[in-house]
């Protein structure tokens, strides 16, 4: 497979299905942010964290590739003439959203109650997790904007929303397992 094709040299790129769009198109921004999120999750997975978290993050990376492929597909060309799906990969489904919810609930059972906002940091792994959470929120914002223009499967929106929640709770869990103090954000009073 040749890496450079020169077909994007004039600022356009092809969606699955062949439609060419500008590289700044909201669809490209959406799946580009999902791709960036995937890279940060890979960096988080490379940290010295518990294997159970690495396993879940690995599964999340696979889901993000699936989700990105869905976003990269021209909705007008996603179905063949006979009505069958052109995209020959499993789509993000309710079960993936529910798995994230179960993991959030499981981790939350062992964490102290939150009484304040938490400042990101304290350990490199925790910081990477917060960066991934922020990129996930951006991907979610862009994807909801795309959804308003060209509706698609709502499980994509649900998955991204739940994933950002998962990453927040995971950051708290990593702080606990790495024995890092969570720094509470306490607003300074104006004098």
SULVEN-V536978 format. One record per residue. SS is DSSP state (@ for helix, = for strand, . for the rest). OMEGA is omega in radians with two decimals (none if undefined). Layout:
ss = [SS;SS]
omega = [OMEGA;OMEGA]
//
This chain:
ss = [.;.;.;.;.;.;.;.;.;.;.;=;=;=;.;=;.;.;.;=;=;=;.;.;.;@;@;@;@;@;@;@;@;@;@;@;@;@;@;@;@;@;@;@;@;.;.;.;.;.;@;@;@;@;@;@;@;@;@;@;@;@;@;@;@;@;@;@;@;@;@;.;=;.;@;@;@;.;=;.;.;.;.;.;=;.;.;.;.;.;.;.;.;@;@;@;@;@;@;@;@;@;@;@;@;@;@;@;.;.;.;.;.;.;.;.;=;=;=;.;.;.;.;@;@;@;@;@;@;@;@;@;@;@;@;@;@;@;@;@;@;@;@;@;@;@;@;@;@;.;.;.;.;@;@;@;@;@;@;@;@;@;@;@;@;@;@;@;@;@;@;@;@;@;@;@;@;.;.;.;.;.;=;=;=;.;.;.;.;.;.]
omega = [3.13;-3.10;3.14;-3.12;-3.11;-3.13;3.14;-3.07;3.14;3.01;3.07;3.08;-3.10;2.98;2.97;-3.05;3.02;3.14;3.10;3.13;3.07;-3.13;3.09;3.13;-3.11;3.11;3.13;3.08;-3.12;-3.08;3.02;3.09;3.05;3.10;3.09;3.09;3.14;3.13;3.11;3.09;3.05;3.11;3.09;-3.14;3.13;-3.14;3.09;3.11;-3.09;-3.09;-3.13;3.11;3.12;-3.14;3.13;3.12;3.08;3.10;3.12;3.11;3.09;3.11;-3.14;3.06;3.09;3.14;3.12;3.10;3.08;-3.13;-3.10;-3.11;3.08;-3.09;3.13;-3.11;-3.10;-3.14;3.05;-3.11;-3.13;3.07;3.13;3.13;3.05;-3.12;-3.02;3.06;3.12;3.14;3.01;-3.06;3.13;-3.08;3.11;3.07;3.14;3.11;3.09;3.12;3.13;3.12;3.09;-3.13;-3.12;-3.14;-3.11;3.13;-3.07;-3.09;3.04;3.12;3.10;3.11;-3.12;2.93;-3.08;3.07;3.11;3.06;-3.14;3.12;-3.09;-3.13;3.12;3.13;3.10;3.13;3.10;3.07;3.10;3.11;-3.14;3.11;3.09;3.11;3.09;3.11;3.12;3.13;-3.14;-3.11;3.08;3.07;3.09;-3.13;3.11;-3.13;-3.07;-3.08;3.12;-3.10;-3.09;3.12;3.08;3.13;3.14;-3.11;-3.13;3.12;-3.13;3.13;3.12;3.06;3.12;-3.11;3.08;-3.13;3.09;3.10;3.10;3.14;3.11;3.07;-3.14;-3.06;3.11;3.13;3.12;3.14;3.01;-3.13;-3.13;3.02;3.10;-3.10;3.09;3.13;3.09;-3.14;none]
//
